[in-house]
Amino acid sequence: MINRTCYLTEIVWGHRSHFILWVDGGDDSDYVVTQRDGAIFSALESYEAIHYAENHGWKVQADSLYSYDFDRLWELLSSRNDLRNSDAIAWRMILNAWNILEDFARTLGIRPPPYTVLKRLVLQRLYEKVFEYADVLEAVAGNAEKGLSRNERAIVKAYLYGVWKLIQTRSNWRS
């Protein structure tokens, strides 16, 4: 049976809020609701997104609004700060953005560029670091040394920004 419950999700970029509808795929992959033409649905007001969902047979989970601020993400990844003193909130912002971007790409059928085996391994290790530092499982000791080197941060930013640009060029969802 198809899951017809979605979550109202705010995406901030270009100093504007865009509201999309995200679906937890359960045992299958997560994805975002698209329009008939295959483009990601987005609205400039939350009530427009809720109205769209209801008109298309989706139930919007009422008690939650997810928010992803890509302006803050790019700022954080561009800073001179090595992120060593960053708290779990900053790491979760990076982790959540990474995950939602991959959901967007999967929804649109976008595959990342073919990377060498080494680059894929580096990206996987960096994802694991971000996941660990986000303390999602509350397994990292509070005083553990956490951080990405300047080079690692540049790799993460280049990857996420590259996926972001692919999404924008492959859909009519733009700021």
C-alpha positions as CSV (number, residue, x, y, z in Angstrom):
1,M,0.0,0.0,0.0
2,I,1.3,3.5,-0.9
3,N,2.0,5.8,2.0
4,R,-0.3,8.9,1.5
5,T,1.1,10.8,4.5
6,C,3.5,13.6,3.9
7,Y,5.4,16.1,6.0
8,L,5.3,19.9,5.3
9,T,8.9,20.9,4.8
10,E,10.4,24.4,4.6
11,I,13.4,24.9,2.4
12,V,15.2,28.3,2.7
13,W,17.5,29.5,0.0
14,G,18.0,32.8,-1.6
15,H,16.6,34.3,1.6
16,R,13.2,32.9,0.7
17,S,11.1,30.1,2.1
18,H,9.8,27.4,-0.2
19,F,7.4,24.7,1.1
20,I,7.6,21.2,-0.2
21,L,6.0,17.9,0.8
22,W,8.4,15.1,2.0
23,V,7.4,11.5,2.3
24,D,9.0,8.9,4.6
25,G,9.3,5.9,2.4
26,G,9.5,3.5,5.4
27,D,11.2,0.4,4.1
28,D,11.5,2.0,0.7
29,S,13.4,5.2,-0.2
30,D,12.2,8.6,1.1
31,Y,11.1,11.1,-1.6
32,V,9.4,14.4,-2.2
33,V,6.0,15.0,-3.9
34,T,6.2,16.0,-7.5
35,Q,3.9,17.6,-9.9
36,R,2.5,15.8,-13.0
37,D,5.5,17.0,-15.1
38,G,7.9,15.4,-12.6
39,A,9.1,18.6,-11.1
40,I,9.3,18.9,-7.4
41,F,6.2,20.6,-6.0
42,S,6.9,23.8,-4.1
43,A,4.9,26.7,-2.8
44,L,5.9,30.1,-1.3
45,E,3.3,29.7,1.5
46,S,2.8,26.8,3.8
47,Y,-1.0,26.9,3.4
48,E,-0.6,26.5,-0.4
49,A,1.4,23.3,0.1
50,I,-1.2,21.9,2.5
51,H,-4.0,22.8,0.1
52,Y,-2.0,21.1,-2.8
53,A,-1.5,18.0,-0.7
54,E,-5.1,17.7,0.3
55,N,-6.3,18.2,-3.2
56,H,-4.1,15.4,-4.4
57,G,-5.1,12.9,-1.7
58,W,-2.2,13.3,0.6
59,K,-2.6,13.6,4.4
60,V,-0.2,16.2,5.8
61,Q,1.3,15.3,9.2
62,A,0.0,18.2,11.2
63,D,2.3,18.2,14.2
64,S,5.6,18.8,12.4
65,L,7.3,21.2,10.2
66,Y,10.8,20.3,9.0
67,S,13.0,23.2,8.1
68,Y,16.3,23.2,6.1
69,D,18.1,26.5,5.8
70,F,20.5,26.2,2.8
71,D,21.6,29.8,3.1
72,R,22.9,29.0,6.6
73,L,24.4,25.7,5.4
74,W,26.5,27.3,2.7
75,E,27.5,30.0,5.1
76,L,28.6,27.4,7.7
77,L,30.5,25.3,5.1
78,S,32.2,28.4,3.7
79,S,33.3,29.8,7.1
80,R,36.9,29.8,8.1
81,N,35.8,27.9,11.2
82,D,37.0,24.3,11.2
83,L,33.7,23.3,12.9
84,R,35.6,21.7,15.8
85,N,33.7,23.7,18.3
86,S,30.4,23.2,16.6
87,D,27.6,21.7,18.5
88,A,25.4,18.8,17.4
89,I,22.8,21.3,16.0
90,A,25.3,22.5,13.4
91,W,26.3,18.9,12.5
92,R,22.6,17.9,12.3
93,M,22.0,20.8,9.9
94,I,24.7,19.4,7.6
95,L,23.5,15.8,8.0
96,N,19.8,16.7,7.4
97,A,20.7,18.8,4.3
98,W,22.8,15.9,2.9
99,N,19.9,13.5,3.4
100,I,17.2,15.8,1.9
101,L,19.4,16.6,-1.1
102,E,19.8,12.9,-1.8
103,D,16.0,12.5,-1.4
104,F,15.5,15.3,-4.0
105,A,18.0,13.7,-6.4
106,R,16.5,10.3,-6.0
107,T,13.0,11.7,-6.6
108,L,14.1,13.4,-9.8
109,G,16.2,10.3,-11.0
110,I,19.4,12.3,-10.7
111,R,22.5,10.2,-10.0
112,P,25.6,11.9,-8.7
113,P,28.5,12.2,-11.2
114,P,30.4,9.0,-11.6
115,Y,33.2,9.3,-9.0
116,T,36.3,7.2,-8.7
117,V,36.2,4.5,-6.1
118,L,38.5,6.6,-3.9
119,K,36.2,9.6,-4.1
120,R,33.1,7.5,-3.2
121,L,35.0,6.1,-0.2
122,V,36.1,9.6,0.9
123,L,32.5,10.9,0.6
124,Q,31.1,7.9,2.5
125,R,33.7,8.4,5.3
126,L,32.8,12.1,5.5
127,Y,29.1,11.3,5.7
128,E,29.9,8.9,8.5
129,K,31.8,11.6,10.3
130,V,29.0,14.1,10.0
131,F,26.5,11.4,11.1
132,E,28.7,10.6,14.2
133,Y,29.2,14.3,15.1
134,A,25.4,15.0,14.7
135,D,25.1,12.7,17.7
136,V,21.9,11.2,16.3
137,L,22.4,8.1,18.3
138,E,23.8,10.0,21.3
139,A,26.9,7.8,21.1
140,V,29.6,10.4,20.8
141,A,31.2,11.5,24.1
142,G,30.5,15.2,24.8
143,N,34.2,16.1,24.8
144,A,35.2,14.0,21.8
145,E,37.3,15.8,19.2
146,K,35.0,16.6,16.4
147,G,35.7,18.5,13.2
148,L,36.4,18.5,9.5
149,S,39.6,19.8,8.1
150,R,39.4,22.7,5.7
151,N,39.9,20.2,2.8
152,E,37.2,17.8,4.1
153,R,34.8,20.7,4.5
154,A,35.5,21.8,0.9
155,I,34.8,18.3,-0.3
156,V,31.5,18.1,1.6
157,K,30.5,21.6,0.3
158,A,31.5,20.8,-3.3
159,Y,29.5,17.5,-3.2
160,L,26.4,19.0,-1.6
161,Y,26.5,22.1,-3.8
162,G,27.0,20.0,-6.9
163,V,23.9,17.9,-6.1
164,W,22.0,21.1,-5.4
165,K,22.9,22.5,-8.8
166,L,22.0,19.2,-10.5
167,I,18.6,19.4,-8.8
168,Q,18.0,23.0,-10.0
169,T,19.1,22.3,-13.6
170,R,17.0,19.1,-13.8
171,S,13.7,20.6,-12.5
172,N,11.8,23.8,-12.7
173,W,12.2,24.2,-9.0
174,R,14.3,27.3,-8.7
175,S,14.5,30.4,-6.5
